[in-house]
Amino acid sequence: MNTRKRLQALRREASPVAVAAPEATAMPDHPACMIGGGQMCEHALVDRDLNRMLFDYERTVRSRFTRIVDVLKHISTYQHDGNFTERAQQLAHEQLGFDLPSQVLEDAWVCGLDLSALHSRCIFSALKSSVENASTEQAGWRQRLPLDENFLRSCGYHTVDISPCSDGRLQGVSPYVLRMLPGPNVRVKAYAGALFDVDVDVSDWAQREVERLSGAMVDGDRLNYLKIAVYHFSSSSPDGQGCAAHGSNDRQATEAALHRLQNELRTAIDQTFGSGAAPDVLLIGVDTDLDALRIHLPDGFGELNAHRYFETAQVYRDTIGLAPDAARARIAGIVADAEGMGGWGQGNGRMHDGMRRLVLALAEANLSQVEYVIKHHTGRYATIGHDEECIVAGEALRPLQLRNLFYFAHLNTIEEGAPDMDVGINIFSKLNVAHGLPVPVLVHFEYDVRIPQSRERAIARGRRVRDAIESRYPDLAARGLLNCAIAVSERGGDERCAFVADDAVDDH
């Protein structure tokens, strides 16, 4: 696994942004800034205070997971002592912040300590701790994110629905890569290959339209709905570390997401509710090595094109050293040039003013993330591929959005979510199973306290999905290489990631 590499990267002192020594050069061919080439990698439009807050949060969450292996190794040395259970619980409580399941500790004298089971349970408990502390630990940077609800409304959008690929490298796409504040009106639903469920999205769009037309939204009559699909690629390893759901084929990933947006979602809504009813759509690619964007521009009719785009890594390079106003003017020129391109990228007219305002803001905000990776991760992430801690299946853990923390499989039943789960299991077969560790799968669903028996139904659904997952991968389950837990959260309420008591993690 890459846990040690990640820990070393996080412990590394953040290198100065201005690097003069050639020997400090990590990636001399960095497309945004020649790190170590004597160039000041400091852009006038970057929010460095926000970057520091986000990095502090990243380190805080990561530390809960990077300590697990060392603590379990330490605990295992005492498993034959007379006071083993008490000593193990004391170490876990002091160094991990939570207790270990007593039964596993008490059974250690029979066949030895089940470290694989403990490892999964520690992963689940660390997730729960991160969820429970999210409101406090995220408070600073949430207040500073530039693309908040008020800004999105100024662009003409009452709702922004984002579907990134479920790949763990895109789990921080909203607050980090896009610098967009997650919330009730900014929804993130991840699917393998960014291939979101069209039926679900039509239903979500229709519900928001009803709220808009009924007057439930302030100024809803003049606002629109925006759907964003986010695919990904790797600039340093395009054939090996791209999107697993598309076989690391960047062209296929781009065209599949584009087809889902235009030929399926927009067509479905237009044909169902009348021509012109379809929402605005936007297609964004993310270079997961750098967290730089490739933004595909809609034309005057809202139509996207795989060839009409600009890239923020190049924007960073072209505008570094400019004063803020000059940099913004240059970015606007770059966007205008991309809009007006001919040939394969030619469109029919220019995008509307609200979309242009949003695109310019996304480009500027992402410059901070590009520099974040330059300063805090030596230009490219130490692990450019998968390094997730577990799989989350069902509904997302809304409070947690951080790169490579977990792989997410959005599903209501295992039958409909089978492709997403298969991709996740394949990833963890290499990350965990190949090293003797089981695949930790957290089955998580939300419930609505206003609806009678909603919590009980969420738990029952979790159990059905858990059982179906174990049945789908019987070889892993039989070998003890698949560990599942079930948790539920109150939608919009205080109960978050509450584990079902008779499963892998007890309520605490």
Secondary structure, 3 states (H helix, E strand, C coil): CCHHHHHHHHHCCCCCCECCCHHHCCCCCCCCCCCCCCCECCCCCCCHHHHHHHHHHHHHHHHHHHCHHHHHHHHHCCCCCCCHHHHHHHHHHHHCCCCCCHHHHHCHHHHCCCHHHHHHHHHHHHHHHHHHCHHHHCHHHHCCCCECHHHHHHCCEEEEEEEEECCHHHCCHHHHHCCECCECCEEECCEHHHCCCHHHHHHHHHHHHHHHHCCCCCCHHHCEEEEEEEEEECCCCCCCCCCHHHCCCHHHHHHHHHHHHHHHHHHHHHHHHCCCCCCEEEEEEEECCCCEEEEECCCCCCCCCCCCEEEHHHHHHHHCCCCHHHHHHHHHHHHHHHHCCCHHHCCCCCCCHHHHHHHHHHHHHHHHHHHHHHHHCCCCCCCCCCCCCEEEEECCCCCCCCCCCEEEEECCCHHHHHHHHHHHHHHHHHHCHHHCCCEEEEEEEEECCCCCCHHHHHHHHHHHHHHHHHHHCHHHHHCCCEEEEEEEEECCCCCCCEECCCCCCCCC
